[in-house]
Amino acid sequence: MNKSSTFLGVDVEKHGLNLKLRVLKEDGSTELKNVDLIETAIYLLGIEVEKIYRTEENYFIVKGKQNGEDVALIFRDPSTIDVEKDKIIIKREIVDNTSIKKVYVNAPANIEGLFNIYDALRERLWQ
């Protein structure tokens, strides 16, 4: 997994799901707007959502299909991740489910084969 922590020039590991972008208005001024990263990722990655839920540990999990294959997206606050607990939660929620072919995460995880959500979004935005 790529360790890039910036997305659109914002340190996503610092801001987590509380991302704001300065948006240019018609009159030339700018305003700060909240960005729904979960909805943005679902749209840009082409996920057909089957289920969205939040775990008791405050992880947001999206399960669905991408190009016909089962996938999952995992969003959590990067500033509060305990590496060992994170591994247990991800395995419990996703990895032990053998039908899921691809897992995207919004912060580094101590599990092989996971994909960085922001790298995937960058690739889709600049195709």
Stockholm file with secondary structure:
# STOCKHOLM 1.0

chainA/1-127         MNKSSTFLGVDVEKHGLNLKLRVLKEDGSTELKNVDLIETAIYLLGIEVEKIYRTEENYFIVKGKQNGEDVALIFRDPSTIDVEKDKIIIKREIVDNTSIKKVYVNAPANIEGLFNIYDALRERLWQ
#=GR chainA/1-127 SS CCCCCEETTEEHHHHTTCCEEEEECTTSCEEEEECCHHHHHHHHHTCEEEEEEECTTSCEEEEEEETTEEEEEEECCGGGCCHHHHHHHHIIIIITCTTCCEEEESSCCSSTTCEEHHHHHHHHHTC
#=GC SS_cons         CCCCCEETTEEHHHHTTCCEEEEECTTSCEEEEECCHHHHHHHHHTCEEEEEEECTTSCEEEEEEETTEEEEEEECCGGGCCHHHHHHHHIIIIITCTTCCEEEESSCCSSTTCEEHHHHHHHHHTC
//
